[in-house]
Every structure is written in C-alpha cells, then in structure tokens.
Amino acid sequence: MTKKFEQQMENLDVPVLENDPLKNQLKRNLENEFFPRKDIYRQKFRIAVSFCVLFLIVAITFWIEPRLPTKLHQIAFGKKIVEKHKKIEHAPLDKPMLYTSIDNPKFSEKIIPEHYQEDVAYLIRHYSSQNDNAVVVVSKFGNEPKKSNDNIIY
C-alpha cells in the first residue's frame, strides 16, 4: 500500500501555496485520506487482541498438559532435563518399625526412660549422590529461624 501511495503522490499535482499553514493542512488532509487514524488504531488493537488470545491458548495448554514445556525444550534443544527429585519408595509396613525414642526395648536393660527428659529433637537427613558421596544435614526440630538484620537500610 505504501508503494501505491508513493506513486499517487508522485503523480499528484499539488498547487503551490504561498501560505505555509494551508500547505501543512493540505498535507495532513492528504495523509488522512490515504491513512486514516482510526484504521491504524483498529489494526494495532486487532494485533494486540490476537497476541492475547494466542498467549491464553498456550497458557491453557500448559495448564492442561504440564509436561509439554519439558517435551518442547527437549525437542528444541536436544537436551534432557534431569529431574531434581526422585520418587522415594516407602518401606512396606509389614517390616518391624524402628523406635525413634528412648522407649526402645533395646535400651531398657541399660537406661531407665523415666530418669530422662527430652530436651531437643533433631531432624537428620541423609543425601547421597551418584559419585558415592553423601551429605548429612542435622537440624534442630522446632526452633524458629533467626531473622537477620543485614537487609535493613537505615
């Protein structure tokens, strides 16, 4: 459409006006004749609406099929994404449960549970890697984390 407009502008005989405001007004009138402002805004609105609809369709698709982004990433980049969390297989309940307190029958010969009082409980987590390395994290159970004042700006 711009080439058509340029050709029409080249072939158009524009009268030479001595007064500059009328010349600018004529120029604006010609531009508005070929490119009305309403059409430009409608076109921009249609483009914006179409992108919103496309984004909505993609978002609904990802919500319905959450594994789709991972599959698309594998197809696009050829990389396999390693899942960070492995499923933990729980021990069957028919095995004897281990005691986690001082009331364990194995301790009854050596200590008397009534003489002891529980002070602090600990949570122990054991993490192992594929390289046969392991990390054990020991956390106090029930303590609230301390808030740091490093982020306060005075």
N, C-alpha and C positions, 0 to 999 in steps of 0.2 A: 504494500500500500504506500510505503514511503517513496518508492521509485515513481509510482503513478503521480503522487503529489508533486515530486520534483519536476516531472515532465510537464505537469499542468502549470506549475509556477514559471517554468522557462518559457512556455508558450503564451503566458498571460501578459497582456498589455496593461501595465499599471500606469495610470496617469501620474505625471509628476506634479506634486502639490508643493506649493510654496510654504505652506503652514505645516510645521512638524507635528503638532498634536493630531491633526487629521491623518497624517501619514501613518502614525503609530496606531491610531484607531482602525484604519483600513487594514493594516497588517493583522491586528487582533481579530478583526471580523473574518478575514480570510482563513486564519488558523482555526478559528472556532467553526467555520463552515466545514472544513475537512476533518478536523479532530475535535469533536465536541467534548467538553469536560465530563459530562455525565457518562459517556461511554467508557472513558478511561477509568473512572471510579467503579463502574459496574464490572469492568474486566478485572481490576485488582481485587474486588470483593469476591468474584467467582473463583479466582485463583486461590485466595485465602480459604474460602469455604471448601474447595476441593482438597487442599492440603490437610485441613482439619478432619475431613471425612476419611482420608487415607490414613492419617495418624490414628483415628478412632478404630478403624478396621484392624490395623496392625496391633494396637493395644488389646483389643478384644481377642484377637487370635493368640497373642502371647499369654493372655489370661486363661484361655480355654486349654491351650497346649503349652505348659510352661517349659517343656524340654526343647521346644522348637528353636529358641535362640542359640542353645548349645549346638544343636544339629547344624544350624545355618553357619555358625562360627567354624565348625569342623569342616564343612563343605567349602567355605570361602577361603580359609587359611590353611587347611590341611593339617591342623594341629589338634591333637587330642587333649581335651581338658581333663586334668586329673581331679577326681573328686576328693575334697579335703576330708570328708567324714566317711568312714567305713561303717557299715552296719555291724552292730555288735550282736553276736549270737549269745543269748542268755543261756545259762546253765539250766538243764532240766531240773524241775523241783523235786524229783524223786531222789536226788543225791542228798546226803546229810548236810544240813546247813551249818556253817561255821559260826561260832559265837563271836560277837564283837564287843563283849563287855567282860567285866570282872567276874561275872557269874558263870563263867565257863567251867564245866565239870573237871577239866584237866587241871585247873588251878586250885581246886578245892582241897587238895592234900597240902599245898604249900602256903596258901594265904586264906584268911577269913574275910569274905567280902564285906561283912558288916563293919570292919575296922577301917575301911577305906571310903573315901568320898570323892566323887568325880569332880575335878577342878576344871579342866579344859578338854574339850573334844577337838580332835584333829581330823581333817579330811585329807586322805593320801590318794594321789592319782599317779598312775604309772603309765608313761607314754613310751612306746618303742618305735624305732624307725626301721627301714628296710636294710640299713647298714649294720644291724645288730647293736645299735646304740640305744640307750634308754635314758629317760629323764623322769625323775620322781619329784612331784610337786607336793609339798606339805603345807596345808593351810589351816589356820585356826578356824574352827567352826563356830559361828555365832557372833564373831566380832564384826562390828561395822567398820568399813574402810575409813581411814583418816582423810579429811579434806585438806588439800594443800592450798596455801595462801599465795602460791607463786603467781597465779594468774590475776591477782588483784592489782589494778593500776591506781596509784594514788595521785 
